[in-house]
């Protein structure tokens, strides 16, 4: 099920795959750098789905590139389509687990307990998922 926040007649959104990596009740998040859209907000590792790859493959690739962690990609969470001032995105979230939970993620990524997720400001389109994860 996609949640839409788009005006009528909009162009196709950019597909973004997101790895929601959990281990022992903690989630992997990192702060967006300066100079990019939504700078300073916190996010789960993820990025654009490239031509020829599935969203699951993109989630695993982006997580490895951004955090240095290899993950097993599991079930999908509900996807969200959202319009920001810089463009429209279709976010595809996947439950993931690290293949080596002892490995330390590359900065700016860190492990955060689920009950502390509310202390971090995420992009608006992540709000429903973050609320859900906090409730588990």
C-alpha positions in Angstrom: 0.0 0.0 0.0 1.4 3.4 -1.0 0.6 6.5 1.0 0.5 9.4 -1.5 1.1 13.1 -0.8 1.3 14.3 -4.4 -0.7 16.9 -6.4 -2.6 15.7 -9.4 -0.7 15.6 -12.7 2.7 15.1 -11.0 5.6 13.4 -12.8 6.9 10.0 -11.7 8.7 10.1 -8.4 12.3 8.9 -7.9 12.4 5.4 -6.5 14.4 5.2 -3.3 15.2 1.9 -1.5 15.8 2.1 2.2 17.4 -0.5 4.5 15.8 -0.4 7.9 18.5 -2.4 9.7 17.7 -3.7 13.1 19.7 -5.7 15.6 18.9 -6.4 19.2 16.2 -3.7 19.4 18.5 -1.0 17.8 18.3 0.6 14.4 21.0 1.9 12.1 20.6 5.6 11.4 22.9 8.4 10.1 22.7 12.1 9.8 22.4 13.6 6.3 25.4 15.8 5.4 25.4 19.5 4.7 24.9 20.5 1.1 22.3 17.8 0.2 18.5 18.0 0.4 17.2 17.5 3.9 20.6 18.1 5.4 21.0 17.6 9.1 18.0 15.2 9.3 18.5 11.6 10.4 17.8 8.7 8.0 18.1 5.0 7.5 20.7 4.0 4.8 19.3 4.0 1.3 19.3 5.6 -2.1 18.1 5.6 -5.7 17.2 2.3 -7.3 19.5 2.0 -10.4 18.4 0.6 -13.8 18.5 -3.1 -13.8 18.3 -3.7 -10.0 15.4 -4.4 -7.7 14.6 -2.2 -4.8 15.8 -5.0 -2.5 19.1 -5.1 -4.3 19.4 -1.3 -4.1 18.7 -1.3 -0.3 21.5 -3.8 0.3 23.9 -2.0 -2.1 23.2 1.4 -0.6 23.5 0.1 3.0 26.9 -1.3 2.2 28.1 1.8 0.4 26.9 4.2 3.1 27.5 2.3 6.3 29.9 -0.4 5.4 27.5 -3.1 6.6 26.3 -6.1 4.6 22.7 -6.9 5.3 20.1 -9.6 4.6 17.1 -7.9 3.2 13.7 -9.2 4.4 10.1 -8.1 4.2 8.9 -4.8 2.9 7.3 -2.2 5.1 4.5 -0.1 3.5 5.9 2.2 0.8 5.4 6.0 0.8 5.2 8.5 -2.0 6.0 12.0 -0.9 6.6 15.4 -2.5 9.4 17.6 -1.1 10.4 21.0 -2.4 13.4 19.3 -4.2 11.2 16.6 -5.9 9.0 13.6 -5.5 10.2 10.3 -4.0 8.8 6.8 -3.8 10.3 5.3 -0.6 10.5 1.5 -0.5 11.4 0.4 3.1 12.8 -3.1 3.8 13.4 -4.8 7.1 17.1 -5.8 7.2 19.5 -7.4 9.6 23.3 -7.2 9.6 25.2 -10.3 8.4 27.9 -9.5 10.9 26.3 -7.8 13.9 29.7 -7.2 15.6 30.9 -5.0 12.7 30.9 -1.2 13.5 29.2 1.0 10.9 31.0 3.8 9.2 30.2 7.3 10.4 27.8 9.0 10.4 25.9 5.8 11.0 25.2 4.5 14.5 23.0 2.1 16.3 20.1 3.7 18.2 17.6 1.9 20.5 14.1 1.8 19.1 12.7 3.8 22.1 15.2 6.6 21.3 14.2 7.1 17.6 11.8 9.9 18.7 14.8 11.9 19.8 16.0 12.2 16.2 14.5 14.3 13.5 13.8 12.3 10.3 12.5 13.5 7.0 8.7 13.9 6.9 8.1 10.9 4.6 9.8 8.6 7.3 7.4 9.7 10.0 4.9 6.9 9.8 7.6 4.2 9.8 9.5 5.8 12.6 6.3 5.9 14.7 5.7 2.3 13.9 9.2 1.2 14.9 9.0 3.1 18.2 5.8 1.2 19.0 7.3 -2.3 18.7 
